[in-house]
Amino acid sequence: MHALARRLRGGSHAGAFGVAVKSRARVTARPPFVRGLDPRVPPELYTAARGASDAPHQGLHREKEKGMNRRDLLRLSIIGGGLAWTQRRPLFAGPLARPFDDLPPSPTTTPFVTPLPAPPVLTPVAPFAAPDVTFPPQAVNAPTYYKIISEERFVSLHPELPPTRMWGYRDANVANWPYAVGPTIVARAEHPIVVRHENQLPANHVGFGVPEETVHFHGGHMEARSDGFPESLPGYTTVFGPGEHYDYGYAMLDPGFSHGAPDASDRPSTLWYHDHLLDFTAQNVYRGLVGLFLFQDELDTLDETTGLRLPSGEFDVPLAFQDKRLDDQGQLAYDVFDHNGFLGDKWLVNGAIQPYLNVKRRKYRFRLLNGCNARFLGLRLVRQGGSIEPFDLIATEGGLLSAPLRNRNLAFLSPAQREDIVVDFARYPAGTVLFFENRLRQDDGRGPSGTFDQPELLNRGPRFLKIVVGADAPDPSVVPNVLRPFTAITQAEINAATRRTFEFKRRNGVWVINGQAVDLTQPMATVQENAPEIWRLKNGSGGWWHPIHIHLEFMHVLKRNGQVPPPDERDGIAKRDVITLGPNDEVEVFLKFRDFRGRWVMHCHTIEHEDAFMMMRFDVV
């Protein structure tokens, strides 16, 4: 086994069942992991991780000492038909008294005793030298500068629990950040920003997660070096460790600007930023490296007296939904060897367990983000008596819709998807109680029960957020009949497009695209900049679900299983940057990769699938 591990580290190897896995050196060290997964595997092949204390533990060995890491263990599982993965053990952020065959349930907590946290907007800093950031000449406005610090801190997730050790982003202008979610970035169209991320995570960290970073601006259109490429390559450094920083430049220009055809209909609405480290995105995001990003322009002005006059200010409420598991000390628990998709049993919104929100009798805009690692959400707005209430859908992760979809009653969100909805609380008397409730049945990382067209919905589900209607309030906001109209892709563009097929499936215990595990040293596809492409995304993994995210551009959905897509993803009405592939689904999407050449990725956003190799690189040339 030792010789096998050394051979695997030396180069590519075709596993016993035909999966090619290429080894490549990492500049930085890997984290410790749980020892003794299987009695047939020599325990010295595993590194130990018994807690998040900064104090060293006996038996703790880092990669440079023993040469084994999570990818090596996964290779061993491929070669040995799953040998190293047959007996999972959970990994806690706090000390372990003993290993468990399965994670125990989290401590019970009283719901709806904590007000909904509202992480503040990121504040500017004085301009600083950022020589690696280059804006195109079309970016004529002076950039605004920001600094964000990544750190370990203790956060109260619920008043009945001890403070929880988290990782998170902090506004550098604020000394103490009591939130489990990072500052909200607000940027305006055609006004570039420079964001310096400073890594102050503990270099001697013990437990799950890796204190290295590369930050992905999810939903953005930006230069390749600022996208958060998951791995540093020779001559192309994107990952930065403790004590280091990285400057990101976001031009905030409309796609197509470099060809004299800027498309203002291709603007986003609600975005987010998160860590994107190869193999460890799931662990680092679960630890808390997440923040929201809002877009502003002359239509979506964030001022309900101008532009489209959508609800704004205190009536524009971002909601980041997450699920987590806690140990009996209130610390994060996570199974590092669950590459099927990790599910929690505590329901968090903006980093608080089952908070409440007091609202006034008027319209509110809620920006819904599914920030879960693997849990899909079927959110309904439910009155305390059980009735399901309507709302208007005004945006997806692809920006404002052409027109609102009115009287909706279900927000179906795959991991990383976003939807903006408007609820008019003027229809309810003061004292009315409502809940955002997840009605979607999902028992494991495989995905929800049912299909994309007919998901299995429960009569009652976990309640994430309680809403209490209060007094009247003035309401100048509206939801107009036209939002951000755009033209559907023409038949001429479809005829001219290069067609490619990408199949997502499970093979020999790992997740692959077109039969290949991730290899970011070379592209799976090379596309021409500004040329039309149609990608057929095919789920070949049976009953498993995959939310597929393609970086750089929004997707125009042409067909789902050969049919016209539903309105919330139909071209001419909506765009998407995450496509949900239910069991055996096939979806055709149109893309045109504009303005920025370089290396990009496509991957599953069930993040454990992404980390277990369901990612590919494509190059725009």
PyMOL commands that set and color helices and strands:
alter all, ss='L'
color gray80, all
select helices_A, chain A and resi 2-10+43-45+63-66+70-79+83-85+224-226+257-259+264-266+281-287+313-315+425-427+491-496+567-569+607-611
alter helices_A, ss='H'
color red, helices_A
select strands_A, chain A and resi 13-14+20-21+91-92+144-155+164-171+185-188+193-199+215-218+245-250+270-275+290-296+316-326+332-334+346-349+352-353+356-361+363-370+377-383+388-389+391-396+399-408+411-413+418-424+433-438+463-472+498-507+510-513+525-527+532-539+546-550+556-560+578-581+586-592+598-604+615-620
alter strands_A, ss='S'
color yellow, strands_A
deselect
rebuild
show_as cartoon
